Amino acid sequence: MRAVSLILAPFLPFLASAVSPLQNQIPISPSGICGTTYLPVSYQGIEQQLALTAFPQTRSFYASSGPSPGYAIDSLIHFTGIPAGSYGCTLGVSFTYEYNISSTGSTLLNVYNLLDDDITKYSNYAGYYPDGGSGEPNSAAGLWGSLTLDGGPHTVNTAACTGNMSFLVGIASQDQAGTVSFQDAGDNLSGIGGFYLSFDC
């Protein structure tokens, strides 16, 4: 995917502070978003240096890169239980006022739509990047979109709906250090703090 850099050590405290993933997919109705809206059931980190390790699913997003090869951390974002017959599945991101997004350096994110409906098929970096990280991730149909988390709402892209949908998100730069992280606030039904999937608009 790219040459990136960060060891796991800063990632572990972030994982430890994360709350449990959602157990069920529950629609919410935030203002300004058309159709039915789902929040992720979980985020899951994959780390290049520990490519065979399957990290736990959390409510935290973390992506990091750097100038030295071999140390990528990307995040998988999982949505499940999308009803049959749904159309126009749109991945977006929105944050409530003054939401805490931590970012440093190069912060442009690349987003890949993972086409495999089985969100448990790959659970580590080696599964998505059997070549070590220099190509496109497995199950992805090329780069799907890019965005910078600046606190505002953004739409990434729209695709045909499937029962389960997952996305892989990582720092876009191949040669500049960068980190982006936030704690998902999806349990706050008055607003969204993170990624969402809307459909049937």
Residue pairs with C-beta under 8 A, 6 or more apart in sequence:
1 72
1 74
1 110
1 129
1 133
1 134
1 135
1 136
1 137
1 170
2 65
2 72
2 133
2 134
2 170
2 171
2 172
2 173
2 174
3 67
3 68
3 69
3 70
3 133
3 174
3 175
4 48
4 64
4 65
4 66
4 69
4 70
4 71
4 72
4 73
4 133
4 170
4 171
4 173
4 174
5 64
5 65
5 66
5 67
5 68
5 69
5 70
5 71
5 72
5 177
6 64
6 65
6 66
6 71
6 72
6 73
6 177
6 179
7 49
7 71
8 47
8 49
8 50
8 73
10 64
11 45
11 47
11 62
11 64
11 73
14 60
14 62
14 181
15 45
15 55
15 56
15 58
15 60
17 60
17 183
18 58
18 59
18 60
18 183
19 58
19 59
19 183
20 58
20 59
21 41
21 42
21 43
21 57
21 58
21 59
22 39
22 40
22 41
22 42
22 59
22 186
22 187
23 41
24 41
24 81
25 38
25 39
25 41
25 79
25 80
25 81
25 82
26 38
26 39
27 36
27 37
27 38
28 37
28 38
28 39
28 186
28 189
28 192
29 37
30 37
30 94
30 191
30 192
30 196
32 94
32 153
33 92
33 94
33 192
33 196
33 198
34 198
34 201
35 88
35 90
35 198
35 199
35 200
35 201
36 86
36 198
36 199
36 200
37 192
37 196
37 197
37 198
38 79
38 81
38 82
38 196
38 197
38 198
38 199
39 184
39 186
39 192
39 194
39 195
39 196
39 197
40 77
40 78
40 79
40 184
40 186
40 194
40 195
40 196
40 197
41 57
41 78
41 79
41 80
42 57
42 58
42 59
42 78
43 57
43 58
43 59
43 60
43 61
43 62
43 75
43 76
43 77
43 78
43 184
44 55
44 56
44 57
44 58
44 75
44 76
44 78
44 123
45 55
45 58
45 62
45 73
45 74
45 75
45 76
46 55
46 73
46 74
46 75
46 76
46 123
46 124
46 125
46 128
46 168
47 53
47 55
47 71
47 72
47 73
47 125
48 70
48 71
48 72
48 73
48 125
48 129
48 132
48 133
49 70
49 71
50 124
50 125
51 124
51 125
51 126
51 129
51 132
52 124
52 125
52 126
53 124
53 125
54 123
54 124
55 124
57 78
59 183
59 184
59 186
60 181
60 182
60 183
60 184
61 75
61 77
61 169
61 180
61 181
61 182
61 183
61 184
61 194
61 195
62 73
62 75
62 179
62 180
62 181
63 73
63 74
63 75
63 109
63 169
63 170
63 171
63 179
63 180
63 181
64 71
64 72
64 73
64 171
64 178
64 179
64 180
65 72
65 106
65 170
65 171
65 173
65 174
65 176
65 177
65 178
65 179
66 176
66 177
66 178
67 175
67 176
67 177
69 133
70 133
72 125
72 133
72 170
72 171
73 170
74 125
74 128
74 168
74 169
74 170
75 168
75 169
75 170
76 114
76 119
76 166
76 167
76 168
76 169
77 166
77 167
77 168
77 169
77 195
78 119
78 164
78 165
78 166
79 164
79 165
79 166
79 197
80 119
80 163
80 164
81 163
81 164
82 89
82 161
82 162
82 163
82 164
82 165
82 197
82 199
84 163
86 161
86 199
86 200
87 160
87 161
87 199
87 200
88 158
88 161
88 199
88 200
88 201
89 158
89 159
89 160
89 161
89 162
89 165
89 197
89 198
89 199
90 155
90 156
90 157
90 158
90 197
90 198
90 199
90 201
91 111
91 113
91 145
91 155
91 156
91 157
91 158
91 159
91 167
91 195
91 196
91 197
92 153
92 154
92 155
92 156
92 195
92 196
92 197
92 198
93 147
93 149
93 153
93 154
93 156
93 192
93 194
93 195
93 196
94 152
94 153
94 154
94 191
94 192
94 193
94 194
94 196
95 101
95 149
95 151
95 152
95 153
95 182
95 191
95 192
95 193
95 194
96 185
96 188
96 190
96 191
96 192
96 193
99 151
99 182
99 185
99 193
100 182
100 183
101 149
101 150
101 151
101 180
101 181
101 182
102 179
102 180
102 181
102 182
103 149
103 178
103 179
103 180
103 181
104 177
104 178
104 179
105 176
105 177
105 178
105 179
106 171
106 172
106 173
106 176
106 177
106 178
107 148
107 149
107 171
107 178
107 179
107 180
108 146
108 147
108 148
108 171
108 172
108 173
108 178
109 146
109 147
109 148
109 149
109 169
109 170
109 171
109 172
109 180
110 143
110 145
110 146
110 169
110 170
110 171
110 172
111 143
111 144
111 145
111 146
111 147
111 156
111 157
111 167
111 168
111 169
112 136
112 137
112 140
112 142
112 143
112 144
112 167
112 168
112 169
113 140
113 141
113 144
113 157
113 159
113 165
113 167
114 137
114 139
114 140
114 165
114 166
114 167
114 168
115 139
115 140
115 141
116 122
116 138
116 139
116 166
117 162
117 163
117 164
117 165
118 164
119 164
119 166
121 127
121 139
122 128
122 138
122 139
125 133
127 138
128 137
128 138
128 139
128 168
129 135
129 137
129 138
130 138
136 142
136 143
137 168
140 168
144 156
144 157
144 159
144 167
145 156
145 157
146 172
147 154
147 156
149 180
149 182
159 165
161 199
165 197
167 195
171 178
171 179
171 180
182 193
182 194
183 193
184 193
184 194
184 195
185 191
185 192
185 193
185 194
186 192
186 193
186 194
186 196
